[in-house]
Amino acid sequence: YNEFRRQLGLNPIKTFDDLTDDKEHVRIIRELYGSEPEAVEKLDLLIGMLAESHRPTGFGFGETAFQIFISNASRRLQADRFFTDNY
């Protein structure tokens, strides 16, 4: 999860508390991945993306998925000849 965020140019999380405000989710994630400081680097991408509680305004998914959505939406429009060359 953290490496994927780095690849996107996003800041990695430092603790599981940075991931979500839901204390029960943090407890479960710590139980699964461990509570040592380096445990956040073990977090799986899908689990991290689904657990993110910090969401851009008006969106139903977190910051990491939002970055993928934005980059793919603009590329799709640029690659569609009906929106570019034959508009």
C-alpha positions as CSV (number, residue, x, y, z in Angstrom):
1,Y,0.0,0.0,0.0
2,N,2.7,2.5,1.0
3,E,4.9,1.7,-2.0
4,F,1.9,2.1,-4.3
5,R,1.2,5.5,-2.8
6,R,4.9,6.5,-3.2
7,Q,4.7,5.5,-6.9
8,L,1.6,7.7,-7.3
9,G,3.5,10.6,-5.7
10,L,1.3,10.5,-2.5
11,N,2.7,10.6,1.0
12,P,2.9,7.1,2.6
13,I,1.1,6.6,6.0
14,K,3.3,6.4,9.1
15,T,0.8,4.6,11.4
16,F,-2.4,2.8,10.9
17,D,-4.1,5.7,12.6
18,D,-3.2,7.8,9.5
19,L,-5.3,5.3,7.4
20,T,-8.7,5.6,9.1
21,D,-10.5,7.3,11.9
22,D,-12.4,4.1,12.7
23,K,-10.7,2.8,15.9
24,E,-12.2,-0.6,15.5
25,H,-10.7,-0.9,12.0
26,V,-7.4,0.2,13.3
27,R,-7.5,-2.4,16.1
28,I,-8.3,-5.2,13.6
29,I,-5.6,-4.1,11.2
30,R,-3.0,-4.0,14.0
31,E,-4.1,-7.4,15.1
32,L,-3.6,-8.8,11.5
33,Y,-0.4,-6.9,10.5
34,G,1.2,-6.2,13.9
35,S,1.7,-3.1,16.0
36,E,5.4,-2.5,15.4
37,P,6.3,0.7,13.5
38,E,7.4,-1.1,10.3
39,A,4.0,-3.0,10.2
40,V,2.5,-0.3,8.0
41,E,4.9,-1.3,5.2
42,K,3.3,-4.8,5.2
43,L,-0.3,-3.4,4.5
44,D,-1.8,-4.9,1.4
45,L,-2.9,-2.4,-1.3
46,L,-6.5,-3.5,-1.5
47,I,-7.0,-3.6,2.3
48,G,-5.4,-0.1,2.6
49,M,-7.5,1.4,-0.2
50,L,-10.7,0.0,1.3
51,A,-9.9,1.1,4.8
52,E,-9.1,4.7,3.9
53,S,-11.5,7.0,5.6
54,H,-10.0,10.3,4.2
55,R,-12.0,10.8,1.0
56,P,-12.1,13.7,-1.5
57,T,-15.3,15.7,-1.1
58,G,-18.2,14.1,-2.9
59,F,-16.4,10.8,-3.7
60,G,-17.2,7.4,-2.4
61,F,-13.6,6.1,-2.4
62,G,-10.3,7.2,-0.7
63,E,-7.4,9.3,-1.8
64,T,-5.4,6.4,-3.4
65,A,-8.2,5.2,-5.6
66,F,-9.1,8.8,-6.4
67,Q,-5.7,9.4,-7.9
68,I,-6.1,6.3,-10.1
69,F,-9.5,7.5,-11.2
70,I,-8.3,10.9,-12.1
71,S,-5.3,9.7,-14.1
72,N,-7.4,7.1,-16.0
73,A,-10.4,9.4,-16.7
74,S,-8.2,12.0,-18.4
75,R,-6.2,9.3,-20.4
76,R,-9.4,7.8,-21.6
77,L,-10.7,11.1,-22.9
78,Q,-7.3,11.8,-24.6
79,A,-7.2,8.3,-26.2
80,D,-10.8,8.5,-27.6
81,R,-10.6,9.8,-31.2
82,F,-14.2,11.1,-30.9
83,F,-13.1,13.5,-28.1
84,T,-9.9,14.5,-29.8
85,D,-9.2,14.2,-33.5
86,N,-12.7,13.7,-34.8
87,Y,-14.5,15.9,-32.2
